[in-house]
Amino acid sequence: MGIQDTTSKLQELQARVEDLSSLIHVTNIISSTLDLDVLLGLVMEKAQEVMRAEASSVFLVNEALNVLECEVALGSHGDKITKIIRLAKGQGVAGWIWQHGTSLIVPDVSTDDRFYSDVDQKSGFQTKSILAVPLQSKEKIIGVAEVINRSDGNEFTDYDLDLFKTFCQQVAMAIENARVHQIELEQERLRQQLESAKEIQQSFMPQKLPQGENGIFDIAARNLPAISVGGDLFDVLMLDDRHVGMLIGDVSGKGIPAALYMARLMSDFRFYVQKHQEPSLLLDKLNELLVDRSRHGMFVTLQFAIVDIWTGKVVHANAGHLPLIHLRHGTAVTKHRASGPPLGVMKNMPFEDNTMQLAHGDFLLFYTDGIIEAKNSKGEEYSLDRLLACLERHWASAGQVVEECLRQVHTFTKSSPQNDDITLVAFQWNKAQSMS
């Protein structure tokens, strides 16, 4: 072997060492940032340098549109290419790679029917030869990477192809890492938004429940959303010095739309309850408002009751909500059925006032279907019958009623996830103190 051959071999060896060093550098680049646009630009800039190419580009699959979109284009005319090129499967060299899932060397695009000349026409760049490789992640093609025109005028070689394939493995990994990171960021952003929405929503609920002087009445309530925000609502307020108003409702659906619907409804309720203290008239007014601004078929079941704490008389109206439960002191349990349709469906619907008389120590229980429809691991529902059975005992306070009901439901469902919002409001009236 002559000196010239030895020098040539050494130069080739040195070039391959530099190529290996460049691959290591790409690994460092991937570790340096998780911004996809920045990452692709840095990696393809290095690829273009190592492949001694005039230009490079990365196309990514847009699954929603089922097209390849140019995400990065580097070179003298790259700024004219990015985002303006979309290729269907099989269209152009990149589309062909996407369709067939194999790498390709095109030494002369002028003799290859797969070449898509519109890109050159739009950008003003002249493509002579292409080296293209599919970007694969978990055996799925997520895009295509290309280097264009060797800067020394030579054709791309099989060694170039093997080297570029190695680069593209790194590129695919970088894309997936960045996408996973973006998903995590989006999930965290959504979590923070939901937490903020939860705080805002909870602010619409009563922060402190009224309590009767000398124990004339006792109230307890709990609201447990199935997710960060939900559609259940309740309110308890003193209408004057002798009347307590209690509201409970369940907006159709869950999440932010239901929470927004609920927040607006709570504002309306607090405004109109000062004008319409007859439960049926109040429900009728709220129904008109909700029908007028109804969106996407949302509606709400609602129940409103007013208790005269001096006499124990209860007037209540029901708009498609679950039966109000009346607990006689001891074990007697009676239910009062719904008497009207949900709010927000249709105007001029009938709502009726129902009256009942509380005796000393009696309880009223308002609840949402998250209680009776709570499911265990077998898919069985807790049911109204189980709730009634749980309630048939002597109770010391409204708080005891609420907490024991929740405990019984939790025992029934065990580790099964909560699939609906849960809300309970318990009220106890005591005649003896009221007559003193």
Wavefront OBJ file of the C-alpha trace (Angstrom):
o trace
v 0.000 0.000 0.000
v 1.432 3.360 -1.071
v 1.672 6.537 0.943
v -1.190 8.014 -1.046
v -3.452 5.046 -0.264
v -2.494 5.171 3.398
v -3.234 8.895 3.526
v -6.584 8.280 1.852
v -7.475 5.559 4.335
v -6.469 7.790 7.239
v -8.577 10.610 5.863
v -11.540 8.282 5.480
v -11.034 6.977 9.016
v -10.788 10.518 10.334
v -13.972 11.472 8.514
v -15.807 8.558 10.104
v -14.504 9.491 13.539
v -15.846 12.994 12.937
v -19.158 11.503 11.873
v -19.270 9.474 15.097
v -18.446 12.610 17.061
v -21.308 14.375 15.314
v -23.718 11.612 16.337
v -22.587 12.012 19.943
v -23.127 15.762 19.559
v -26.671 15.113 18.339
v -27.315 13.117 21.513
v -26.190 16.139 23.511
v -28.465 18.383 21.435
v -31.440 16.137 22.173
v -30.692 16.443 25.877
v -30.388 20.237 25.703
v -33.988 21.200 24.863
v -37.502 19.758 24.599
v -38.832 22.490 22.321
v -39.685 20.564 19.150
v -39.083 23.383 16.662
v -35.748 24.334 18.196
v -34.731 20.704 18.506
v -35.472 19.800 14.897
v -33.636 22.873 13.668
v -30.500 22.055 15.653
v -30.476 18.357 14.771
v -31.111 18.882 11.050
v -28.520 21.645 10.913
v -26.000 19.126 12.236
v -27.262 16.460 9.837
v -26.896 18.811 6.905
v -23.344 19.624 7.970
v -22.299 15.979 8.371
v -24.017 14.841 5.181
v -22.333 17.736 3.326
v -25.704 18.738 1.912
v -26.993 22.052 0.619
v -30.388 21.727 2.304
v -32.394 19.533 4.612
v -36.003 19.160 5.673
v -38.266 17.274 8.035
v -41.862 16.360 7.200
v -44.154 15.160 9.987
v -47.377 13.209 9.623
v -50.489 15.219 10.464
v -52.833 12.385 11.406
v -55.887 14.603 11.561
v -55.453 15.683 7.930
v -53.628 12.518 6.793
v -50.856 14.541 5.127
v -47.157 15.198 5.512
v -46.352 18.746 6.600
v -42.971 20.414 6.321
v -41.904 21.290 9.866
v -38.268 22.271 9.266
v -36.505 23.298 6.048
v -32.884 24.453 6.182
v -30.897 25.904 3.317
v -30.820 28.998 1.205
v -34.579 28.894 0.531
v -35.774 27.075 3.638
v -37.872 29.958 4.911
v -40.005 29.747 1.763
v -40.720 26.058 2.222
v -41.606 25.576 5.849
v -45.354 25.167 6.488
v -46.370 25.786 2.873
v -45.779 22.220 1.675
v -48.261 19.439 2.332
v -47.910 16.060 0.694
v -50.399 13.237 0.412
v -49.313 9.661 0.907
v -47.382 8.631 -2.205
v -46.905 12.220 -3.382
v -43.313 13.264 -3.996
v -40.260 11.472 -2.653
v -41.276 12.110 0.970
v -44.806 10.854 0.289
v -43.389 7.751 -1.357
v -41.216 7.091 1.704
v -44.271 7.521 3.953
v -46.257 5.067 1.821
v -43.571 2.397 1.493
v -41.689 2.815 4.765
v -38.251 2.442 3.219
v -35.253 4.715 2.682
v -34.341 6.044 -0.735
v -31.448 7.592 -2.624
v -32.480 9.648 -5.654
v -29.227 10.506 -7.495
v -30.956 12.598 -10.183
v -34.467 13.930 -9.547
v -34.873 14.947 -13.200
v -35.124 11.278 -14.147
v -37.309 10.154 -11.239
v -41.091 10.383 -11.559
v -41.467 10.400 -7.784
v -39.969 13.866 -7.483
v -42.508 16.627 -6.716
v -41.268 19.673 -8.612
v -43.852 22.086 -7.148
v -41.639 22.547 -4.087
v -38.818 23.933 -6.229
v -41.248 26.100 -8.165
v -42.661 27.626 -4.975
v -39.317 28.118 -3.259
v -36.969 28.912 -6.146
v -34.557 26.202 -4.959
v -33.129 23.677 -7.431
v -33.130 20.103 -6.235
v -30.674 17.749 -7.944
v -30.431 14.741 -5.650
v -32.180 13.551 -2.487
v -31.439 11.214 0.377
v -34.651 10.430 2.287
v -35.303 8.279 5.366
v -38.530 7.492 7.250
v -38.779 8.650 10.855
v -40.118 5.757 12.878
v -41.270 5.455 16.460
v -42.492 2.136 17.819
v -42.701 0.746 14.270
v -44.936 3.626 13.216
v -43.859 6.199 10.626
v -44.221 9.660 12.143
v -42.449 11.592 9.392
v -39.731 11.753 6.743
v -36.307 13.439 6.858
v -34.375 14.515 3.758
v -30.994 15.938 2.860
v -30.718 17.525 -0.584
v -27.796 18.016 -2.992
v -24.332 17.059 -1.802
v -22.361 20.297 -1.647
v -19.340 18.707 -3.407
v -21.525 17.733 -6.390
v -21.099 13.985 -5.809
v -23.900 11.496 -5.429
v -25.070 10.303 -2.029
v -23.548 6.905 -1.172
v -24.696 3.852 0.751
v -22.441 5.009 3.583
v -24.260 8.338 3.549
v -27.545 6.452 3.730
v -26.437 4.358 6.721
v -25.137 7.449 8.498
v -28.341 9.401 7.819
v -30.459 6.468 9.063
v -28.578 6.652 12.355
v -29.214 10.385 12.477
v -32.886 9.823 11.815
v -33.191 7.383 14.673
v -32.029 10.232 16.870
v -34.424 12.649 15.158
v -37.397 10.309 15.718
v -36.447 9.880 19.347
v -36.133 13.657 19.737
v -39.599 14.167 18.229
v -41.215 11.635 20.551
v -39.444 13.044 23.607
v -40.571 16.554 22.723
v -44.146 15.427 22.059
v -44.339 13.535 25.347
v -42.992 16.604 27.108
v -45.541 18.795 25.349
v -48.345 16.455 26.390
v -47.102 16.559 29.984
v -46.961 20.356 29.875
v -50.480 20.492 28.427
v -51.758 18.097 31.075
v -50.157 20.184 33.819
v -51.610 23.358 32.335
v -55.041 21.723 32.206
v -54.649 20.464 35.770
v -53.845 23.977 36.959
v -56.811 25.372 35.035
v -59.103 22.756 36.576
v -57.778 23.521 40.040
v -58.390 27.213 39.476
v -61.862 26.444 38.127
v -62.525 24.255 41.159
v -61.585 27.078 43.524
v -63.810 29.502 41.636
v -66.675 27.022 41.547
v -66.380 26.213 45.243
v -66.556 29.932 45.978
v -70.145 29.868 44.666
v -71.070 27.264 47.278
v -71.902 28.507 50.787
v -68.665 28.869 52.735
v -70.482 28.881 56.074
v -73.869 27.317 56.743
v -76.450 29.158 58.863
v -77.177 27.613 62.244
v -80.245 28.203 64.384
v -80.030 29.953 67.704
v -80.541 27.675 70.712
v -80.458 24.653 68.386
v -83.745 25.478 66.640
v -82.274 23.941 63.472
v -79.087 22.227 62.374
v -77.684 22.034 58.819
v -74.769 20.104 57.310
v -73.664 19.690 53.681
v -70.916 18.087 51.607
v -70.030 18.408 47.910
v -67.571 15.946 46.354
v -66.899 16.478 42.616
v -66.060 13.367 40.599
v -63.340 15.343 38.830
v -61.776 18.692 39.658
v -64.936 20.543 38.716
v -68.472 19.297 38.276
v -72.138 20.107 37.849
v -73.593 19.521 41.317
v -74.672 22.599 43.259
v -76.258 23.502 46.554
v -77.035 26.604 48.553
v -78.408 27.338 52.022
v -79.416 30.831 53.098
v -81.556 32.723 55.583
v -84.293 34.465 53.601
v -85.377 36.438 56.675
v -85.358 35.911 60.438
v -87.722 32.908 60.289
v -87.260 31.265 56.883
v -84.387 29.070 55.664
v -84.019 28.360 51.931
v -82.259 25.196 50.723
v -81.338 24.486 47.109
v -79.786 21.435 45.493
v -79.249 20.679 41.810
v -77.402 18.599 39.260
v -76.328 20.037 35.898
v -76.191 17.553 33.028
v -72.621 16.554 32.232
v -69.365 17.132 34.061
v -66.225 19.207 33.799
v -65.781 22.850 32.914
v -68.975 23.275 30.769
v -71.133 21.978 33.629
v -69.223 24.130 36.128
v -69.771 27.286 34.057
v -73.459 26.478 33.685
v -73.667 25.906 37.435
v -71.871 29.159 38.304
v -74.236 31.240 36.173
v -77.252 29.433 37.646
v -76.078 30.091 41.211
v -75.812 33.809 40.451
v -79.298 33.821 38.960
v -80.706 31.926 41.933
v -79.305 34.334 44.512
v -80.685 37.285 42.592
v -84.192 35.960 41.973
v -84.703 34.228 45.331
v -85.010 37.698 46.837
v -87.966 38.395 44.507
v -89.674 35.014 44.230
v -89.694 33.192 47.533
v -92.450 30.807 46.489
v -90.457 27.762 45.306
v -92.631 27.042 42.243
v -92.440 30.664 41.013
v -88.679 30.716 41.497
v -88.230 27.510 39.474
v -90.432 28.905 36.726
v -88.325 32.083 36.496
v -85.040 30.141 36.444
v -86.445 27.842 33.779
v -87.241 30.796 31.500
v -83.702 32.145 31.882
v -82.062 28.780 31.209
v -84.183 28.033 28.126
v -83.345 31.458 26.662
v -79.611 30.834 26.879
v -79.634 27.054 26.483
v -76.541 25.685 24.722
v -75.666 22.173 23.567
v -78.733 20.604 25.191
v -77.629 21.220 28.776
v -80.220 21.216 31.551
v -80.399 20.973 35.345
v -82.513 19.115 37.858
v -83.265 21.358 40.821
v -85.040 21.225 44.158
v -85.783 24.212 46.378
v -87.361 24.178 49.825
v -88.251 26.885 52.355
v -88.614 26.007 56.027
v -90.439 28.203 58.504
v -88.241 27.618 61.535
v -90.907 28.987 63.890
v -93.543 26.438 62.868
v -91.674 23.640 61.050
v -93.755 24.096 57.892
v -91.922 23.218 54.664
v -92.836 24.413 51.167
v -90.836 22.832 48.377
v -90.857 22.444 44.588
v -89.008 19.932 42.483
v -87.760 20.251 38.896
v -86.932 16.694 37.924
v -84.661 16.093 40.903
v -84.536 13.030 43.149
v -87.224 12.618 45.844
v -86.776 14.685 48.989
v -86.367 12.366 51.988
v -88.203 13.174 55.223
v -86.915 11.394 58.335
v -89.307 11.223 61.213
v -87.489 11.177 64.535
v -86.861 7.471 64.936
v -87.080 5.095 62.019
v -89.912 6.319 59.786
v -88.734 7.378 56.318
v -90.957 9.031 53.711
v -90.125 10.254 50.203
v -91.643 13.136 48.285
v -91.633 12.550 44.555
v -90.540 14.936 41.816
v -93.329 17.168 40.550
v -91.905 18.916 37.495
v -89.493 18.583 34.564
v -85.800 19.614 34.630
v -84.999 23.287 34.034
v -83.658 24.516 30.715
v -85.593 22.137 28.450
v -88.798 23.994 27.549
v -90.666 27.129 28.634
v -94.067 27.240 30.334
v -93.623 23.970 32.183
v -95.664 23.298 35.345
v -94.007 23.472 38.758
v -96.006 22.883 41.938
v -95.512 23.848 45.559
v -95.732 20.941 47.980
v -96.130 21.387 51.716
v -95.197 19.182 54.658
v -95.000 19.570 58.418
v -91.903 18.745 60.425
v -92.158 17.385 63.947
v -89.571 17.923 66.651
v -86.285 16.243 65.690
v -87.283 15.536 62.081
v -84.710 15.635 59.281
v -84.832 16.545 55.616
v -82.231 15.069 53.271
v -81.425 16.529 49.840
v -79.008 14.552 47.630
v -77.807 14.059 44.065
v -77.632 10.884 42.003
v -73.907 10.515 42.675
v -75.028 8.886 45.934
v -77.546 6.330 44.708
v -75.736 5.598 41.411
v -72.305 5.064 42.990
v -71.007 1.693 41.730
v -68.891 -1.040 43.256
v -66.386 -3.235 41.405
v -69.233 -5.509 40.217
v -71.038 -2.595 38.582
v -73.833 -2.665 41.171
v -75.360 0.681 42.188
v -75.673 1.790 45.797
v -79.386 2.529 45.095
v -82.082 4.535 46.840
v -83.144 1.470 48.817
v -79.703 1.182 50.405
v -79.730 4.901 51.204
v -83.129 4.589 52.888
v -81.978 1.557 54.850
v -78.931 3.492 56.014
v -81.146 6.349 57.208
v -83.526 4.247 59.333
v -82.010 4.944 62.740
v -81.833 7.660 65.377
v -79.561 10.567 64.476
v -77.876 13.043 66.796
v -77.179 15.790 64.250
v -77.340 16.793 60.595
v -73.575 16.378 60.348
v -73.856 12.783 61.533
v -76.422 12.034 58.834
v -74.188 13.433 56.063
v -70.960 11.793 57.209
v -72.545 8.384 57.824
v -74.194 8.382 54.377
v -70.851 9.185 52.762
v -69.119 6.491 54.813
v -71.681 3.891 53.787
v -71.273 4.785 50.103
v -67.482 4.639 50.405
v -67.691 1.222 52.086
v -69.959 -0.018 49.282
v -67.803 1.245 46.392
v -64.428 0.538 48.102
v -61.669 1.142 45.543
v -63.970 1.839 42.590
v -63.523 5.363 41.191
v -66.195 7.969 41.870
v -68.073 8.280 38.576
v -70.352 11.207 39.408
v -70.495 14.251 41.653
v -71.879 13.664 45.131
v -73.770 16.294 47.124
v -75.702 15.949 50.375
v -77.584 18.533 52.438
v -79.180 17.522 55.759
v -81.509 19.728 57.834
v -82.879 19.050 61.324
v -85.686 21.014 63.026
v -86.271 21.087 66.773
v -89.663 22.277 67.949
v -88.857 22.299 71.649
v -86.237 25.023 71.356
v -88.405 27.023 68.934
v -91.257 27.142 71.472
v -89.099 28.221 74.412
l 1 2 3 4 5 6 7 8 9 10 11 12 13 14 15 16 17 18 19 20 21 22 23 24 25 26 27 28 29 30 31 32 33 34 35 36 37 38 39 40 41 42 43 44 45 46 47 48 49 50 51 52 53 54 55 56 57 58 59 60 61 62 63 64 65 66 67 68 69 70 71 72 73 74 75 76 77 78 79 80 81 82 83 84 85 86 87 88 89 90 91 92 93 94 95 96 97 98 99 100 101 102 103 104 105 106 107 108 109 110 111 112 113 114 115 116 117 118 119 120 121 122 123 124 125 126 127 128 129 130 131 132 133 134 135 136 137 138 139 140 141 142 143 144 145 146 147 148 149 150 151 152 153 154 155 156 157 158 159 160 161 162 163 164 165 166 167 168 169 170 171 172 173 174 175 176 177 178 179 180 181 182 183 184 185 186 187 188 189 190 191 192 193 194 195 196 197 198 199 200 201 202 203 204 205 206 207 208 209 210 211 212 213 214 215 216 217 218 219 220 221 222 223 224 225 226 227 228 229 230 231 232 233 234 235 236 237 238 239 240 241 242 243 244 245 246 247 248 249 250 251 252 253 254 255 256 257 258 259 260 261 262 263 264 265 266 267 268 269 270 271 272 273 274 275 276 277 278 279 280 281 282 283 284 285 286 287 288 289 290 291 292 293 294 295 296 297 298 299 300 301 302 303 304 305 306 307 308 309 310 311 312 313 314 315 316 317 318 319 320 321 322 323 324 325 326 327 328 329 330 331 332 333 334 335 336 337 338 339 340 341 342 343 344 345 346 347 348 349 350 351 352 353 354 355 356 357 358 359 360 361 362 363 364 365 366 367 368 369 370 371 372 373 374 375 376 377 378 379 380 381 382 383 384 385 386 387 388 389 390 391 392 393 394 395 396 397 398 399 400 401 402 403 404 405 406 407 408 409 410 411 412 413 414 415 416 417 418 419 420 421 422 423 424 425 426 427 428 429 430 431 432 433 434 435 436
